[in-house]
Amino acid sequence: MNPSPTPTTPLARVHAAAAADLTALVERFGAAVAAHDDGGAGAREPTAVVDRAAIADVARFLRDERGYQLLRSVTAVDYLRVEPRFQVVYHFARIPAAVMAGQAAPPPDDPARLLCVKVPAPGDDPVVPTLTAVYPTANWHERETYDLFGIEFAGHPDLRRILMPADYDGFPLRKDHPLRYEEIAFTFNQEAIYRQKPQAKE
């Protein structure tokens, strides 16, 4: 059997490298990987759905054995009427050594890599392990996800709201959170609106 041809475009190289990392992740974690998708020839980031008990080990594997130095973001999706209700979504990146050293573009044999990992969490127990010990940037990302979705990160050193007031009731990005709005003040109605606003007290 002939080997696969070397990808020729930068995007194809990025995708092929991340797809290889996804294959290694699936082989390493086996049954802890509930599903995976190689990204459809570059249309999407290669993605794995993993058990929440395995996420810290998966993150450590990506950092230590596959070179993913950066946790780009942590967010979530609320499916509301489906269980598990939530998915916590992690985006990882591997930045080539040449780029880290200041080179404008990576060499063809060492492309950047982007990988997505998703972790389901049930609606009645939306808790996943923190990644702060693996990626320090997880601290802020996890706080935002907690603040907006109400997903808790077990072991987080300072899990509290980061955007909403500390006494805010509920989690604004949950799909069952009531919609709220504030009427816009224009010149014709601003006096009436300002009368209704709570004003700062001296």
VENJO-V620836 format. One record per run of one state. SS is the DSSP state (@ for helix, = for strand, . for the rest). FROM is the first residue (numbers start at 1). LEN is the number of residues. Records with the same first field share a line. If there is no record, write none. Layout:
BEGIN
SS->FROM-LEN  FROM-LEN
END
This chain:
BEGIN
.->1-9  38-8  51-1  65-5  79-7  95-2  101-12  122-5  130-8  150-2  155-35  197-6
@->10-23  52-13  97-4  138-12  190-7
=->33-5  46-5  70-9  86-9  113-9  127-3  152-3
END
